[in-house]
Amino acid sequence: MNLAMLFQGVGTLFYQDPKIAVARIVLILLGILLVYLGKKEVLEPLIMIPMGFGMSAVNAGVLFLSASQTGTIFIDPMVTETNGLMQILQIDFLQPIYTFTFSNGLIACIVFMGIGVISDVGNVLRYPFTSMLIALCAELGTIVTFPIAHAMGLSWGEAAAVSIIGGADGPMVLFTSLILAKELFVPITIVAYLYLSLTYGGYPFLIRLLVPKELRGIALKSSKRNDVTSGEKIAFDMIASTVLCLLFPVAAPLFLSFFLGNAIKESGITKYIQMLEDVFLYAATFFLGLMLGVLCEASTILNPKILILLVLGMVALLLSGIGGIAGGYLVYLINHKKFNPAVGIAGVSCVPTTTKVAQKEVSRVNKRCVILQYAMGANICGVITTAILTGIYITIVPLL
């Protein structure tokens, strides 16, 4: 009996190119590590646990498809011909989810709708100037990384996709890379989610480095306007969605998803709120992590552009954090030194992680200092500005 045919996951290791075999083993171990770090909450467990399982399983479960071909029965992202796709849809168990939710960006829009449900635009309406100024400054990484990435050898589309990592918004990175850099969307999105999981651990040190202790302890006055009505919030959602869709129709699905989700929350339709928050958001996040894991086959880490993506992703998030804090300092000066610059980190639109980071660092210095209203305003504006930049990149890059 041929043991290689009996235990094909092991047997294929000896039939494949040694580089592929080693890469498979590395990714199996990396998947196990992601699950461990997710369980310990070093990385975001909602994404990392299903991603780690998918990554380990797809690299372990390689079998002989024919006498000369190896593969898996998880997914085939490269198939495009209609007859071949119809056949694969009946064989690969995750192919329907990829074809009908990933390749068209639907899963990113569902996650964005869920983010809208858990967001509150009331703080944007209370502090519109402060929130938008900080959010614009926090796009430093998204803007500056673009020419740097192109100078390092990436195409304009790939450069734009990796630059969006600076916005710290996973669905936005996925949406952009699917349109502008489809051949690299898996590594770009994986790098994005790995780094976004690390923002909770890395950004506190950036705040301590750039904002002196005495400034981190500055207490802020709450807005005199605490009565922003649900009607006003829905009106803002409706106007913002319409205007942004008019200006950037290529990103209209993202704008619709976010503002519709928020409007449903403010309308008080309990059944829809529960459906979007408890079902759609978590189901989409689960399948997003799982799909990214199973798409991470051995050939992925052998792509010579991976190292460039790792460097650029780190640069983008670092520059955005610095830009956000610089925006906090700008508001600090405009307000005659009566503003806490640490709020600036919340302009990086990882909702609500960066808001939590800002509040936690402030509370370490002054337990009575509450900056959540200002931080959430900047956080939501960060989502909006990143979506706008996504629309700009998707519109302009094909013209370059």
DAGIUR-V837530 format. One record per residue. N is the residue number from 1. SS is DSSP state (H for helix, E for strand, L for the rest). OMEGA is omega in whole degrees, -180 to 180 (999 if undefined). Layout:
n:N ss:SS omega:OMEGA
n:N ss:SS omega:OMEGA
This chain:
n:1 ss:L omega:179
n:2 ss:L omega:-177
n:3 ss:H omega:179
n:4 ss:H omega:178
n:5 ss:H omega:180
n:6 ss:H omega:178
n:7 ss:L omega:-168
n:8 ss:H omega:178
n:9 ss:H omega:177
n:10 ss:H omega:-176
n:11 ss:H omega:-179
n:12 ss:H omega:177
n:13 ss:H omega:-177
n:14 ss:H omega:180
n:15 ss:H omega:-178
n:16 ss:L omega:173
n:17 ss:L omega:-179
n:18 ss:H omega:179
n:19 ss:H omega:179
n:20 ss:H omega:-180
n:21 ss:H omega:179
n:22 ss:H omega:180
n:23 ss:H omega:177
n:24 ss:H omega:-180
n:25 ss:H omega:179
n:26 ss:H omega:-178
n:27 ss:H omega:174
n:28 ss:H omega:179
n:29 ss:H omega:178
n:30 ss:H omega:177
n:31 ss:H omega:178
n:32 ss:H omega:179
n:33 ss:H omega:179
n:34 ss:H omega:178
n:35 ss:H omega:180
n:36 ss:H omega:-179
n:37 ss:H omega:175
n:38 ss:H omega:179
n:39 ss:H omega:180
n:40 ss:L omega:-179
n:41 ss:L omega:169
n:42 ss:L omega:172
n:43 ss:L omega:-178
n:44 ss:L omega:-175
n:45 ss:H omega:-178
n:46 ss:H omega:179
n:47 ss:H omega:-168
n:48 ss:H omega:-179
n:49 ss:H omega:176
n:50 ss:H omega:178
n:51 ss:H omega:-179
n:52 ss:H omega:178
n:53 ss:H omega:180
n:54 ss:H omega:-179
n:55 ss:H omega:-180
n:56 ss:H omega:-175
n:57 ss:H omega:-176
n:58 ss:H omega:179
n:59 ss:H omega:174
n:60 ss:H omega:-173
n:61 ss:L omega:176
n:62 ss:L omega:-178
n:63 ss:E omega:178
n:64 ss:E omega:177
n:65 ss:L omega:176
n:66 ss:L omega:-179
n:67 ss:L omega:-176
n:68 ss:L omega:-175
n:69 ss:L omega:173
n:70 ss:E omega:179
n:71 ss:E omega:180
n:72 ss:L omega:175
n:73 ss:L omega:176
n:74 ss:L omega:-172
n:75 ss:L omega:174
n:76 ss:L omega:-175
n:77 ss:L omega:-174
n:78 ss:L omega:-177
n:79 ss:L omega:-179
n:80 ss:L omega:-179
n:81 ss:L omega:-169
n:82 ss:H omega:-178
n:83 ss:H omega:178
n:84 ss:H omega:180
n:85 ss:H omega:180
n:86 ss:H omega:178
n:87 ss:H omega:-179
n:88 ss:H omega:179
n:89 ss:H omega:-179
n:90 ss:L omega:-176
n:91 ss:L omega:-176
n:92 ss:L omega:-167
n:93 ss:L omega:178
n:94 ss:L omega:-178
n:95 ss:H omega:179
n:96 ss:H omega:180
n:97 ss:H omega:179
n:98 ss:H omega:-175
n:99 ss:H omega:-172
n:100 ss:H omega:179
n:101 ss:H omega:-176
n:102 ss:H omega:-171
n:103 ss:L omega:178
n:104 ss:L omega:177
n:105 ss:L omega:-177
n:106 ss:H omega:-176
n:107 ss:H omega:177
n:108 ss:H omega:-179
n:109 ss:H omega:178
n:110 ss:H omega:177
n:111 ss:H omega:-179
n:112 ss:H omega:177
n:113 ss:H omega:177
n:114 ss:H omega:176
n:115 ss:H omega:178
n:116 ss:H omega:-179
n:117 ss:H omega:-177
n:118 ss:L omega:-179
n:119 ss:L omega:179
n:120 ss:L omega:-180
n:121 ss:L omega:180
n:122 ss:H omega:-180
n:123 ss:H omega:173
n:124 ss:H omega:-180
n:125 ss:H omega:177
n:126 ss:H omega:-177
n:127 ss:L omega:-174
n:128 ss:H omega:-177
n:129 ss:H omega:-179
n:130 ss:H omega:-177
n:131 ss:H omega:-176
n:132 ss:H omega:179
n:133 ss:H omega:179
n:134 ss:H omega:-179
n:135 ss:H omega:179
n:136 ss:H omega:178
n:137 ss:H omega:-178
n:138 ss:L omega:174
n:139 ss:L omega:-179
n:140 ss:H omega:-179
n:141 ss:H omega:-180
n:142 ss:H omega:-178
n:143 ss:H omega:-174
n:144 ss:H omega:-178
n:145 ss:H omega:-177
n:146 ss:H omega:178
n:147 ss:H omega:179
n:148 ss:H omega:-179
n:149 ss:H omega:179
n:150 ss:H omega:179
n:151 ss:H omega:-180
n:152 ss:L omega:172
n:153 ss:L omega:178
n:154 ss:L omega:174
n:155 ss:L omega:-180
n:156 ss:H omega:179
n:157 ss:H omega:178
n:158 ss:H omega:179
n:159 ss:H omega:179
n:160 ss:H omega:-178
n:161 ss:H omega:-179
n:162 ss:H omega:178
n:163 ss:H omega:-179
n:164 ss:H omega:174
n:165 ss:H omega:179
n:166 ss:H omega:176
n:167 ss:H omega:177
n:168 ss:L omega:180
n:169 ss:L omega:-174
n:170 ss:H omega:180
n:171 ss:H omega:180
n:172 ss:H omega:178
n:173 ss:H omega:179
n:174 ss:H omega:-178
n:175 ss:H omega:-178
n:176 ss:H omega:-177
n:177 ss:H omega:177
n:178 ss:H omega:-178
n:179 ss:H omega:-171
n:180 ss:H omega:-176
n:181 ss:L omega:-172
n:182 ss:H omega:-178
n:183 ss:H omega:180
n:184 ss:H omega:-173
n:185 ss:H omega:180
n:186 ss:H omega:180
n:187 ss:H omega:180
n:188 ss:H omega:-178
n:189 ss:H omega:178
n:190 ss:H omega:177
n:191 ss:H omega:-180
n:192 ss:H omega:-177
n:193 ss:H omega:175
n:194 ss:H omega:-178
n:195 ss:H omega:179
n:196 ss:H omega:177
n:197 ss:H omega:-178
n:198 ss:H omega:-178
n:199 ss:H omega:-180
n:200 ss:H omega:180
n:201 ss:H omega:-175
n:202 ss:H omega:-176
n:203 ss:H omega:176
n:204 ss:H omega:179
n:205 ss:H omega:177
n:206 ss:H omega:178
n:207 ss:H omega:-179
n:208 ss:H omega:-180
n:209 ss:H omega:-171
n:210 ss:H omega:-178
n:211 ss:L omega:179
n:212 ss:L omega:-175
n:213 ss:H omega:-177
n:214 ss:H omega:179
n:215 ss:H omega:177
n:216 ss:H omega:-178
n:217 ss:L omega:-179
n:218 ss:L omega:179
n:219 ss:L omega:-179
n:220 ss:L omega:176
n:221 ss:L omega:176
n:222 ss:L omega:180
n:223 ss:L omega:176
n:224 ss:L omega:-179
n:225 ss:L omega:180
n:226 ss:L omega:-173
n:227 ss:L omega:176
n:228 ss:L omega:-173
n:229 ss:L omega:178
n:230 ss:H omega:178
n:231 ss:H omega:178
n:232 ss:H omega:180
n:233 ss:H omega:179
n:234 ss:H omega:177
n:235 ss:H omega:177
n:236 ss:H omega:179
n:237 ss:H omega:-177
n:238 ss:H omega:-178
n:239 ss:H omega:-178
n:240 ss:H omega:180
n:241 ss:H omega:-178
n:242 ss:H omega:-178
n:243 ss:H omega:-178
n:244 ss:H omega:176
n:245 ss:H omega:177
n:246 ss:H omega:-176
n:247 ss:H omega:-175
n:248 ss:L omega:-176
n:249 ss:H omega:180
n:250 ss:H omega:178
n:251 ss:H omega:-178
n:252 ss:H omega:178
n:253 ss:H omega:179
n:254 ss:H omega:180
n:255 ss:H omega:179
n:256 ss:H omega:-176
n:257 ss:H omega:-177
n:258 ss:H omega:-175
n:259 ss:H omega:175
n:260 ss:H omega:178
n:261 ss:H omega:179
n:262 ss:H omega:180
n:263 ss:H omega:177
n:264 ss:H omega:178
n:265 ss:H omega:-176
n:266 ss:H omega:179
n:267 ss:H omega:178
n:268 ss:L omega:177
n:269 ss:L omega:-170
n:270 ss:H omega:-178
n:271 ss:H omega:179
n:272 ss:H omega:-180
n:273 ss:H omega:179
n:274 ss:H omega:-180
n:275 ss:H omega:-177
n:276 ss:H omega:-175
n:277 ss:H omega:-173
n:278 ss:H omega:-177
n:279 ss:H omega:-174
n:280 ss:H omega:-175
n:281 ss:H omega:-176
n:282 ss:H omega:177
n:283 ss:H omega:180
n:284 ss:H omega:179
n:285 ss:H omega:178
n:286 ss:H omega:-178
n:287 ss:H omega:175
n:288 ss:H omega:179
n:289 ss:H omega:-179
n:290 ss:H omega:-178
n:291 ss:H omega:178
n:292 ss:H omega:178
n:293 ss:H omega:-177
n:294 ss:H omega:175
n:295 ss:L omega:-177
n:296 ss:L omega:177
n:297 ss:L omega:-173
n:298 ss:H omega:-178
n:299 ss:H omega:-179
n:300 ss:H omega:-175
n:301 ss:H omega:176
n:302 ss:L omega:176
n:303 ss:L omega:-177
n:304 ss:L omega:-179
n:305 ss:L omega:-177
n:306 ss:H omega:-179
n:307 ss:H omega:178
n:308 ss:H omega:180
n:309 ss:H omega:179
n:310 ss:H omega:-180
n:311 ss:H omega:-176
n:312 ss:H omega:178
n:313 ss:H omega:178
n:314 ss:H omega:180
n:315 ss:H omega:-178
n:316 ss:H omega:-179
n:317 ss:H omega:178
n:318 ss:H omega:-180
n:319 ss:H omega:178
n:320 ss:H omega:177
n:321 ss:H omega:178
n:322 ss:H omega:179
n:323 ss:H omega:179
n:324 ss:H omega:179
n:325 ss:H omega:175
n:326 ss:H omega:175
n:327 ss:H omega:176
n:328 ss:H omega:176
n:329 ss:H omega:179
n:330 ss:H omega:177
n:331 ss:H omega:177
n:332 ss:H omega:180
n:333 ss:H omega:180
n:334 ss:H omega:-178
n:335 ss:L omega:176
n:336 ss:L omega:176
n:337 ss:L omega:178
n:338 ss:L omega:-180
n:339 ss:L omega:-179
n:340 ss:L omega:-177
n:341 ss:H omega:-180
n:342 ss:H omega:177
n:343 ss:H omega:-175
n:344 ss:H omega:-178
n:345 ss:H omega:-179
n:346 ss:H omega:176
n:347 ss:H omega:174
n:348 ss:L omega:-160
n:349 ss:L omega:174
n:350 ss:L omega:-173
n:351 ss:L omega:-11
n:352 ss:L omega:-171
n:353 ss:H omega:-176
n:354 ss:H omega:174
n:355 ss:H omega:178
n:356 ss:H omega:180
n:357 ss:H omega:-179
n:358 ss:H omega:-179
n:359 ss:H omega:-179
n:360 ss:H omega:-179
n:361 ss:H omega:177
n:362 ss:H omega:-178
n:363 ss:H omega:177
n:364 ss:H omega:-178
n:365 ss:H omega:-177
n:366 ss:L omega:-175
n:367 ss:L omega:-179
n:368 ss:L omega:-177
n:369 ss:L omega:179
n:370 ss:L omega:-178
n:371 ss:L omega:-172
n:372 ss:H omega:-179
n:373 ss:H omega:180
n:374 ss:H omega:-177
n:375 ss:H omega:179
n:376 ss:H omega:176
n:377 ss:H omega:178
n:378 ss:H omega:-179
n:379 ss:H omega:-180
n:380 ss:H omega:177
n:381 ss:H omega:176
n:382 ss:H omega:176
n:383 ss:H omega:-178
n:384 ss:H omega:-178
n:385 ss:H omega:178
n:386 ss:H omega:177
n:387 ss:H omega:178
n:388 ss:H omega:179
n:389 ss:H omega:175
n:390 ss:H omega:178
n:391 ss:H omega:179
n:392 ss:H omega:-179
n:393 ss:H omega:-178
n:394 ss:H omega:180
n:395 ss:H omega:-171
n:396 ss:H omega:-173
n:397 ss:H omega:179
n:398 ss:H omega:-180
n:399 ss:H omega:-176
n:400 ss:L omega:999
